[in-house]
Amino acid sequence: MRASDADREQVAQVLHQALSEGRITMTELEERLSTVYAAKTIGELKPVTRDLPIGATPSTPSSALQPATSRALGLPDSRIGGHPGSNVSIGVLSGAVRKGSWVLPPQHTSVAFWGGTEIDLRSARFADKQSTITAVAIMGGIEITVPDDINVDVTGLGLMGGFVLEDKSGAPPAPPTAPTLTINGLAFWGGVVVYRKKAKKDNRQIES
């Protein structure tokens, strides 16, 4: 039987619970999550939790911990893990877009030269808890949209240009267990704008 997104997320929650109980290590968690999000059938998911307590595996997706509940309990964020996507997005005399379901690598570089790039992380996953986007806009523009339930730190420099964070979400700071994103770089005769917006529903799938 083909595995659904809910099936994969359910197993991922079991693994995060096992980590919090000290049953598996962080390295084991990362290895097993890679298997989970690459699985296409239920049969491929079963061996991932075979050595964990039988009662730990929820019988239905509805009994799995929801991401918001998991964060409230201080458990590892379920969005962390997966095979990293592209390390670069470049718009030279053109445009580049990175949005939808993908996995942000620990380091991503975005360059716009007489062009523009757009990065939307509201449906994305994060390969590591700590990520950095280096944005360089030269006579061009870069727009980065982040969900309001992650930690974001904008440290870029605007030189005859702008490097700004616009937060109109009204949301409180994200919990320490949430992914942390640092956005640095340079805007020269151009602009880098980071928008903090309301997070989308947790329908994040994996794309490399």
N, C-alpha and C positions, 0 to 999 in steps of 0.2 A: 504494500500500500504506500502511495506517495505521502511524504511528510508535508505538513502545512507549516506556515510561519508560526502558528500557535504551538504546534508540536515542538518545534525547535526552541522556541522561547521557554517553553515549559521545562525542557531538559536543561537549558542554560540556567534557569532559576535554581534547579536542584544542585547544579554544580557550584553556584555561588553560595548556596546554603552549606554545602559540604566544606567549602573553603572557610567560611566563618566559624565552623565547628572544628576546624583543624584536621579534617579527614584527608584533604588533599592540599598540595602546595600551590603557590601562585603559578609556578611553571607548569604544573599539571593542569591547572585551570585553563591557561592559555592554549595548551596543546589540545585539550578536550573541546574547548569552545571552537577551535578551528575545524575540528571534525564535525561538531554539531551544525555549524552554519554552512558546511559543505554537503551535509547529508541530504539526499533526495528521497529516501524511503524510511519508513518506520524501523525496518530491520537494521539500518545503519545507525540509528539513534540508540537502540537498546544496549549495545556493548559499552557505551560511554558511561553509564551509571550502574553497570553490572556488579561492581565491587563495592557499591554504596548500600546502606541499609535499605532493605526492601520497602519499608514503610515510607521512605523519604521521597519516592517518586509519586507525584500526584497522579490520580487516576484519570482526571479530565483537565483540560486547559483552564477551566474556570477556577480550579482549586489551587493553581499556581499563584505565587506571590506576584502582585502587580508591581510594575516598576516604581510607582509612587510610594507604595507600602514598603517596598524593599529599601528605598532611600530613607524613609522615615525611621526604619529600624536600624539604620546605620550599616546595612549590608552593602557589599560592593555593587556599583552601578551596573545594571545589565547591559548598558550600551557599550561597555568597554570590552574589546576583543574582536577578533576577526582578521582576515587577510587584508593588509593595507592596500589602498587604492593608489592612484597616481601621485607622484611626488611633486608634480609641477602642473601649472595652468598658465598658458602664455597667450597673450593677445597682442600681436604686432601688426598694425594696420588692419586689424580684424578683431574678433571677439572670441572669448572662451568661456564656457559655462560648466560648472560642476555643481550639480544639485540632485535631489532625489535620494535614493538609497545607495550609499557608498560608504567606504571606510576611510576616515581621515588618517593618514600616516602620522607618526610622531613629528615629522618635519615636512611641511609643504611650502613650496615657493610659488608665488603668483606674480607674474610680470605683465604690465600693460604699457606698451610703447605706441603712442598714436593709435591706441585701441582701447579695449576694455575687457575686463574679466569679471565674472560673477560667481561667487561661492555661497551656497546655501547649505547650512548644516542642520536644519531643523528635522530632517529625516535621516540624518547620517549616524553612523556608529564611529567609535574612536578606537584605533588600534591600541593605544596606551592611555593611561589616565592623564598624562601630561603631554600636550601637543603644542606645536608652534607653527604659525603661519607667517612667513616672511613676505610682505607685500611691497612691491616696488612699482610705482606708477610714475612714468615719465611722459608728460604731455598726454596722459591717458587717465583712465579711471578704473578703480577696483571697488566692487561692492561685496561685502561679506556679511551674511545674515547668520546670526547665532541664536539658538533657543534661549529662553530666559531661565532655564533650569540647569545651566552649566556655569562654571566660573570663567570669566573672561577678563584679560588684562591687556589693554591697548597701550603700547609704548612707542609707536612709530613717530617719525619726524616729518613735519611738513615744511618744505623749503619753497617759497613762492607757490605754495599749494596747501592742501589741507589733509590732515590725518586725524580723523575724529571718530568718536563713539556716540551714537545716538540711541539712547535708551528711553523708550516711551512705553515700555511694558508695564511699569509700576510694580514689577515682581520683586520680592525680597531676594537677598543674596542666596545663591544655591548652596546646598549642604556640602561639607568637606568631601563626601564620598562621590560627588559628581565629577565628571571630566573637567579638567582645567585647561583652558586655551590661552596662549600668549600670542598676541598679534603685534609684530614689529615690522620695521622696514622704513621706506622713504617715499614721500610724494613730492616730486619736483615738477613744477608747472603742471600739476595734475592733482588728483584726489583719491584718497582711500577713505571710504566710509564704512564703519562697522555698525550694523543695525542689530539691536537686541530686541527680539520679538517673542511673542507667546509661542511656546513649544507646541509642535504638532502631536497628534496621538502617536503612541508607540507602535508604529507599523514598520520599523526599520528592518530592512532585509540586507543581504550582503551583495555588494558588487565590488569587483576588484578594479 
